């Protein structure tokens, strides 16, 4: 455990940030997972409605540096590609 006051404060702050980051990470992972499940099961209309919220969750995660900007872009691109492929079938 930290001894100095500043180290104690840093520990509290980092724990608080870790909780916030975990919540953001969980949000975008759940959104992406739901979207993939809907697309694979053939429920394209429901997946299309969920797609903007998944993009929003990825953008928010990138904005606060939970994931990098390129990672968010790559995930959104792959989701869009998957949606397009599923809607063609």
Secondary structure, 3 states (H helix, E strand, C coil): CCCCHHHHHHHHHHHHHHHHHHHHHHHHHHHHHHHHHHHHHCCHHHHHHHHHHHHHHHHHHHHCCCCCHHHHHHHHHHHHHHHHHHHHC
